């Protein structure tokens, strides 16, 4: 019985991945507004009802990649060592992402990643939905910091810093530079930003 449940879960995950990969490929080729849900379902060889069981909206077909990182800042703070301050943990986590050239940091020059970010940032409906993701991250981080209005302000600053750093890195790469060329500047920008956060907040 357990094996059947595991197999069912793996099949569902594969179906979800296929639908999402097909959707992103179509969006990158034709543009978000030019591709319909019917086009995606037909190409993925699933019915529209099946597609909507996995993705509630058309925007979710592409923004699920951001959902993989939702609540990440809150998790970093919650799981940090007792002797590590919140801003220090968040700073180290972002720096580690830069070291790994993670797409979420904007420091990734794979053509599909660059095009994916351009699609999201330049499509109003996607950019608007992405704002909600950041607000949810802000709420989650504020809850973990648990410092009332001070915690909410700190959480808002952290999420804004992540957004500004990632978009700054992506823009430099979108303008034709390589990730390795941009990396020293990205590290310096992150260090400067988190230093400002520490000096502007009670990092106890």
For each residue, the residues with C-beta under 8 A, 3 or more apart:
1: 4 5
2: 5 6
3: 6 7
4: 1 7 8
5: 1 2 8 9
6: 2 3 9 10
7: 3 4 10 11
8: 4 5 11 12
9: 5 6 12 13
10: 6 7 13 14
11: 7 8 14 15
12: 8 9 15 16 54
13: 9 10 16 17
14: 10 11 17 18
15: 11 12 18 19 46 50 54
16: 12 13 19 20 54 55
17: 13 14 20 21
18: 14 15 21 22 44
19: 15 16 22 23 40 44 46 51 54 55 61
20: 16 17 23 24 55 61 62 64
21: 17 18 24 25
22: 18 19 25 26 40 43 44
23: 19 20 26 27 35 40 44 55 61 62
24: 20 21 27 28 61 62 116
25: 21 22 28 29
26: 22 23 29 30 35 39 40 43
27: 23 24 30 31 32 35 61 62 119
28: 24 25 112 115 116 119
29: 25 26
30: 26 27 34 35
31: 27 34 35 119
32: 27 35 58 62 119 123 125 126
33: 123
34: 30 31
35: 23 26 27 30 31 32 39 40
36: 39 40
37: 40 41 48 51 52 58
38: 41 42 48
39: 26 35 36 42 43
40: 19 22 23 26 35 36 37 43 44 51 61
41: 37 38 44 46 47 48 50 51
42: 38 39 45
43: 22 26 39 40
44: 18 19 22 23 40 41 51
45: 42
46: 15 19 41 50 51
47: 41 50 51
48: 37 38 41 51 52
49: 52 53
50: 15 41 46 47 53 54
51: 19 37 40 41 44 46 47 48 54 55
52: 37 48 49 55 56
53: 49 50
54: 12 15 16 19 50 51
55: 16 19 20 23 51 52 58 60 61 64
56: 52 60
57: 60 61 129
58: 32 37 55 61
59: 62 63 125 126 129
60: 55 56 57 63 64 67
61: 19 20 23 24 27 40 55 57 58 64
62: 20 23 24 27 32 59 65 116 119 120 126
63: 59 60 66 67 120 126 129 130 133
64: 20 55 60 61 67 68
65: 62 68 103 116
66: 63 69 70 104 120 130 133
67: 60 63 64 70 133
68: 64 65
69: 66 72 104
70: 66 67 133 136 137 140
71: 74 75 136 137 140
72: 69 75 76 93 137
73: 76 77 90 137 140 141 155 158 159 162
74: 71 77 78 137 140 141 143 144
75: 71 72 78 79
76: 72 73 79 80 89 90 93
77: 73 74 80 86 89 90 141 144 145
78: 74 75 144
79: 75 76
80: 76 77 84 86 88 89
81: 84 89
82:
83:
84: 80 81 88 89
85: 88 89 198 203 204
86: 77 80 89 90 145 154 203
87: 90 91 158 194 197 198 201 203
88: 80 84 85 91 92 198 203
89: 76 77 80 81 84 85 86 92 93
90: 73 76 77 86 87 93 94 158 194
91: 87 88 94 95 190 191 194
92: 88 89 95 96
93: 72 76 89 90 96 97
94: 90 91 97 98 105 162 165 190 194
95: 91 92 98 99 187 190 191
96: 92 93 99 100
97: 93 94 100 102 104 105 107
98: 94 95 101 102 105 107 183 186 187 190
99: 95 96
100: 96 97
101: 98 105 107 108 109 179 183
102: 97 98 105 107 108
103: 65 106 108 110 113 116 117
104: 66 69 97 166
105: 94 97 98 101 102 108 165 166 169 186
106: 103 117 165 166 167 168 169 170 171 173 186
107: 97 98 101 102 169 173 179 182 183 186
108: 101 102 103 105 113 114 173 179
109: 101 113 114 173 177 178 179
110: 103 113 114
111: 114 115
112: 28 115 116
113: 103 108 109 110 116 117
114: 108 109 110 111 117 118 170 173 174
115: 28 111 112 118 119
116: 24 28 62 65 103 112 113 119 120
117: 103 106 113 114 120 121 170 174
118: 114 115 121 122 174
119: 27 28 31 32 62 115 116 122 123 126
120: 62 63 66 116 117 123 126 127 130
121: 117 118 126 127 167 170
122: 118 119 127
123: 32 33 119 120 126 127
124: 127 128
125: 32 59 128 129
126: 32 59 62 63 119 120 121 123 129 130
127: 120 121 122 123 124 130 131
128: 124 125 131 132
129: 57 59 63 125 126 132 133
130: 63 66 120 126 127 133 134
131: 127 128 134 135
132: 128 129 135 136
133: 63 66 67 70 129 130 136 137
134: 130 131 137 138 159 163
135: 131 132 138 139
136: 70 71 132 133 139 140
137: 70 71 72 73 74 133 134 140 141 159
138: 134 135 141 142 152 155 156 159
139: 135 136 142 143 155
140: 70 71 73 74 136 137 143 144
141: 73 74 77 137 138 144 145 155 158 159
142: 138 139 145 146 151 152 154 155 156
143: 74 139 140 146
144: 74 77 78 140 141
145: 77 86 141 142 151 154 155
146: 142 143 151
147: 150 151 152 154 202
148: 151 152
149: 152 153
150: 147 153 154 201 202
151: 142 145 146 147 148 154 155
152: 138 142 147 148 149 155 156
153: 149 150 156 157 201
154: 86 142 145 147 150 151 157 158 197 201
155: 73 138 139 141 142 145 151 152 158 159
156: 138 142 152 153 159 160
157: 153 154 160 161 197 200 201
158: 73 87 90 141 154 155 161 162 197
159: 73 134 137 138 141 155 156 162 163
160: 156 157 163 164
161: 157 158 164 165 193 194 197
162: 73 94 158 159 165 166
163: 134 159 160 166 167
164: 160 161 167 168 193
165: 94 105 106 161 162 168 169 186 189 190 193
166: 104 105 106 162 163 169 170
167: 106 121 163 164 170 171
168: 106 164 165 171 172 186 189
169: 105 106 107 165 166 172 173 182 186 189
170: 106 114 117 121 166 167 173 174
171: 106 167 168 174 175
172: 168 169 175 177 182 185
173: 106 107 108 109 114 169 170 176 177 178 179 182
174: 114 117 118 170 171
175: 171 172
176: 173
177: 109 172 173 181 182
178: 109 173 181 182
179: 101 107 108 109 173 182 183
180: 183
181: 177 178
182: 107 169 172 173 177 178 179 185 186
183: 98 101 107 179 180 186 187
184: 187 188
185: 172 182 188 189
186: 98 105 106 107 165 168 169 182 183 189 190
187: 95 98 183 184 190 191
188: 184 185 191 192
189: 165 168 169 185 186 192 193
190: 91 94 95 98 165 186 187 193 194
191: 91 95 187 188 194 195
192: 188 189 195 196
193: 161 164 165 189 190 196 197
194: 87 90 91 94 161 190 191 197 198
195: 191 192 198 199
196: 192 193 199 200
197: 87 154 157 158 161 193 194 200 201 203
198: 85 87 88 194 195 201 203
199: 195 196
200: 157 196 197
201: 87 150 153 154 157 197 198
202: 147 150
203: 85 86 87 88 197 198
204: 85
